[in-house]
Amino acid sequence: MELSIQSVNFETSASTNEYITKKLEKLGRFAEIQNAEVQLKIINTTDKANKEIGIKLHVGDHEFFASKAAEVYEDAISQAVEALERQIIKAKEKKQA
């Protein structure tokens, strides 16, 4: 899996990059991921949930995308990965039907 992590106007920590890598590797149980593009950014809002992450996965001839916002990046990453997991499972079920 080819992984590209991009942060807008700030540097991500090594621990955040490791967390992203670990979570995306777990998605490998459901599908053969060719490449993943991750974008982290801080939204200018008064809401506390101002950390946003967008993840785009290329799996075979499918492309999956999830974007989530939370107070900390780890929560947003977990939520986005869960959403991608549901999308992959749904696509597999459609393909088998």
DOVEXMI-634869 format. One record per residue: residue number from 1; residue in three letters; x, y, z of N, C-alpha, C, O, CB in turn. Coordinates in steps of 0.1 Angstrom, whole numbers. Glycine has a CB too. Layout:
PT,n,res,n_px,n_py,n_pz,ca_px,ca_py,ca_pz,c_px,c_py,c_pz,o_px,o_py,o_pz,cb_px,cb_py,cb_pz
PT,NUM,ALA,X,Y,Z,X,Y,Z,X,Y,Z,X,Y,Z,X,Y,Z
...
END
This chain:
PT,n,res,n_px,n_py,n_pz,ca_px,ca_py,ca_pz,c_px,c_py,c_pz,o_px,o_py,o_pz,cb_px,cb_py,cb_pz
PT,1,MET,9,-12,0,0,0,0,9,12,0,18,14,8,-10,0,12
PT,2,GLU,6,21,-9,13,34,-10,5,44,-2,-7,46,-4,15,39,-25
PT,3,LEU,12,51,8,5,60,17,11,74,15,23,76,16,6,55,31
PT,4,SER,2,84,14,6,98,12,-2,105,23,-14,106,23,3,103,-2
PT,5,ILE,6,112,32,0,120,43,4,134,41,15,138,40,5,115,57
PT,6,GLN,-7,143,40,-4,157,38,-11,165,49,-23,163,52,-10,161,24
PT,7,SER,-4,174,55,-10,183,65,-9,197,59,1,201,54,-3,181,79
PT,8,VAL,-20,204,61,-21,218,56,-17,228,66,-24,229,77,-36,221,50
PT,9,ASN,-7,235,64,-2,246,72,3,242,86,4,250,95,-12,256,74
PT,10,PHE,7,229,88,13,225,100,20,212,98,18,205,88,3,224,112
PT,11,GLU,29,208,107,36,195,106,29,185,116,26,188,127,51,196,110
PT,12,THR,27,173,111,21,162,119,32,156,127,44,155,123,13,152,111
PT,13,SER,29,150,139,39,144,147,41,129,142,32,124,134,34,143,162
PT,14,ALA,52,124,146,55,110,142,45,100,147,41,91,141,69,106,146
PT,15,SER,40,103,159,30,94,165,17,95,158,10,84,156,27,98,180
PT,16,THR,13,106,153,1,107,145,2,100,132,-7,93,127,-3,122,142
PT,17,ASN,14,101,125,16,94,113,16,79,115,10,71,107,30,98,107
PT,18,GLU,22,74,126,22,60,130,7,55,132,4,44,128,30,57,142
PT,19,TYR,-1,63,139,-15,60,142,-23,58,129,-30,49,127,-21,70,151
PT,20,ILE,-21,67,120,-27,67,107,-23,54,99,-32,47,94,-24,79,98
PT,21,THR,-10,51,99,-5,39,92,-11,27,98,-16,18,91,10,39,93
PT,22,LYS,-11,26,111,-17,14,118,-31,12,115,-36,1,112,-15,15,133
PT,23,LYS,-39,23,116,-54,22,113,-56,18,99,-65,9,96,-61,35,116
PT,24,LEU,-49,23,89,-51,20,75,-47,6,72,-53,-1,63,-44,30,66
PT,25,GLU,-37,1,78,-32,-13,76,-43,-23,80,-44,-33,74,-19,-16,84
PT,26,LYS,-51,-19,91,-61,-28,95,-72,-29,85,-79,-40,84,-68,-23,108
PT,27,LEU,-74,-19,76,-84,-20,65,-80,-30,55,-88,-35,47,-86,-6,59
PT,28,GLY,-67,-34,55,-62,-44,46,-69,-58,48,-68,-66,39,-47,-46,47
PT,29,ARG,-75,-60,59,-83,-72,61,-95,-73,52,-99,-84,48,-87,-73,76
PT,30,PHE,-100,-62,48,-112,-62,40,-110,-60,25,-118,-65,17,-121,-50,45
PT,31,ALA,-99,-55,21,-96,-53,7,-82,-50,4,-74,-47,13,-105,-41,1
PT,32,GLU,-77,-52,-8,-64,-49,-12,-63,-35,-16,-67,-30,-27,-60,-58,-25
PT,33,ILE,-57,-27,-7,-56,-12,-9,-44,-9,-17,-33,-13,-13,-56,-5,5
PT,34,GLN,-46,-3,-28,-35,1,-37,-27,13,-32,-15,13,-31,-39,3,-51
PT,35,ASN,-35,24,-29,-29,35,-23,-39,43,-15,-51,42,-17,-23,45,-34
PT,36,ALA,-34,51,-6,-42,59,3,-37,73,4,-24,75,5,-42,52,18
PT,37,GLU,-46,83,3,-42,97,4,-49,102,17,-61,102,18,-46,105,-9
PT,38,VAL,-41,108,26,-47,113,38,-44,128,39,-32,132,37,-41,106,51
PT,39,GLN,-54,136,42,-52,151,43,-57,155,57,-69,152,60,-59,158,32
PT,40,LEU,-48,162,64,-52,167,78,-52,182,77,-43,188,71,-43,162,89
PT,41,LYS,-62,188,83,-63,203,83,-70,207,96,-78,200,102,-69,208,71
PT,42,ILE,-68,220,99,-75,226,110,-85,236,104,-82,245,96,-65,234,119
PT,43,ILE,-98,235,108,-109,243,103,-110,255,112,-109,254,124,-122,235,103
PT,44,ASN,-112,266,106,-115,279,114,-129,280,118,-137,286,110,-110,291,106
PT,45,THR,-133,274,129,-146,275,134,-146,278,149,-135,276,155,-154,262,131
PT,46,THR,-157,281,155,-158,283,169,-160,270,176,-159,269,188,-169,293,173
PT,47,ASP,-164,260,168,-166,246,174,-153,240,178,-143,242,172,-173,237,163
PT,48,LYS,-154,232,189,-142,225,194,-137,215,184,-125,212,184,-145,219,208
PT,49,ALA,-146,209,177,-142,199,167,-137,205,154,-143,205,144,-155,190,163
PT,50,ASN,-125,210,156,-119,218,144,-107,210,137,-101,216,129,-114,231,149
PT,51,LYS,-105,198,141,-95,190,134,-102,181,124,-110,172,128,-87,181,145
PT,52,GLU,-99,183,111,-105,175,101,-95,166,94,-84,170,91,-112,185,91
PT,53,ILE,-100,154,90,-92,145,82,-100,140,71,-112,137,72,-87,133,91
PT,54,GLY,-94,139,59,-100,133,48,-91,122,43,-79,123,41,-102,144,36
PT,55,ILE,-97,110,40,-90,98,36,-96,93,23,-108,91,22,-90,87,47
PT,56,LYS,-88,92,13,-92,86,0,-84,73,-3,-72,73,-2,-90,96,-12
PT,57,LEU,-92,62,-5,-86,49,-7,-88,45,-22,-99,47,-27,-91,39,2
PT,58,HIS,-78,39,-28,-80,33,-41,-79,18,-39,-69,13,-36,-69,38,-51
PT,59,VAL,-90,11,-42,-91,-3,-40,-96,-9,-54,-108,-8,-57,-101,-7,-29
PT,60,GLY,-87,-16,-61,-91,-21,-74,-96,-10,-83,-89,0,-85,-102,-32,-72
PT,61,ASP,-108,-12,-88,-114,-1,-96,-124,8,-89,-131,16,-95,-122,-8,-108
PT,62,HIS,-123,7,-75,-132,15,-67,-123,26,-60,-111,24,-58,-139,7,-56
PT,63,GLU,-130,37,-57,-124,47,-49,-133,51,-37,-145,53,-39,-121,60,-58
PT,64,PHE,-128,51,-25,-136,53,-13,-130,66,-7,-118,69,-7,-136,41,-4
PT,65,PHE,-140,74,-1,-136,86,6,-144,88,19,-156,86,19,-137,98,-4
PT,66,ALA,-137,93,29,-144,96,42,-137,109,47,-125,110,47,-143,85,52
PT,67,SER,-145,118,53,-140,130,59,-147,132,72,-159,131,73,-142,142,50
PT,68,LYS,-139,133,83,-145,135,96,-138,146,104,-126,149,101,-144,122,104
PT,69,ALA,-145,152,113,-139,163,121,-141,159,136,-152,153,140,-145,177,118
PT,70,ALA,-132,162,144,-132,159,159,-123,169,166,-117,177,160,-128,144,162
PT,71,GLU,-123,168,180,-115,176,188,-100,173,187,-91,181,187,-119,175,202
PT,72,VAL,-97,160,185,-83,155,183,-83,146,170,-93,140,167,-79,147,196
PT,73,TYR,-71,146,164,-70,139,152,-72,124,153,-77,118,144,-56,141,146
PT,74,GLU,-68,118,164,-70,104,166,-85,100,166,-88,89,160,-64,100,180
PT,75,ASP,-93,108,171,-108,105,171,-113,106,156,-121,98,151,-116,114,180
PT,76,ALA,-109,117,149,-113,119,135,-108,107,127,-115,102,118,-108,132,130
PT,77,ILE,-95,103,129,-90,91,121,-98,79,123,-102,72,114,-75,89,125
PT,78,SER,-101,76,136,-109,64,139,-122,64,133,-127,54,127,-110,62,154
PT,79,GLN,-129,76,133,-142,77,127,-142,75,112,-150,69,106,-148,91,131
PT,80,ALA,-132,81,106,-130,80,91,-127,66,87,-133,61,77,-119,90,86
PT,81,VAL,-119,59,94,-115,45,91,-128,36,93,-130,27,84,-104,40,100
PT,82,GLU,-136,39,103,-148,31,105,-158,33,93,-164,24,88,-155,35,118
PT,83,ALA,-159,46,88,-167,49,77,-162,42,64,-170,37,57,-168,64,75
PT,84,LEU,-149,42,62,-143,35,51,-145,20,52,-148,14,41,-128,38,50
PT,85,GLU,-144,14,63,-147,0,65,-161,-3,61,-163,-13,54,-144,-4,80
PT,86,ARG,-171,5,65,-185,2,61,-186,3,46,-194,-5,40,-194,12,68
PT,87,GLN,-180,13,40,-181,15,26,-175,3,18,-181,-2,8,-174,28,21
PT,88,ILE,-164,-2,23,-157,-13,16,-166,-26,17,-168,-33,7,-143,-16,22
PT,89,ILE,-171,-28,29,-180,-40,31,-192,-39,23,-196,-49,17,-184,-41,46
PT,90,LYS,-198,-27,22,-210,-25,14,-207,-28,-1,-215,-34,-8,-216,-11,16
PT,91,ALA,-196,-23,-6,-192,-25,-20,-190,-40,-23,-194,-45,-33,-180,-17,-23
PT,92,LYS,-184,-47,-13,-181,-62,-15,-195,-69,-15,-196,-78,-23,-173,-67,-4
PT,93,GLU,-204,-65,-7,-217,-72,-6,-225,-69,-19,-231,-79,-25,-226,-67,6
PT,94,LYS,-224,-57,-25,-230,-54,-38,-224,-63,-49,-231,-68,-58,-229,-39,-41
PT,95,LYS,-211,-64,-49,-204,-71,-59,-208,-86,-59,-209,-92,-69,-189,-70,-57
PT,96,GLN,-210,-92,-47,-213,-106,-45,-228,-109,-49,-231,-120,-53,-211,-111,-31
PT,97,ALA,-236,-99,-47,-251,-101,-50,-254,-101,-65,-266,-103,-68,-259,-90,-43
END
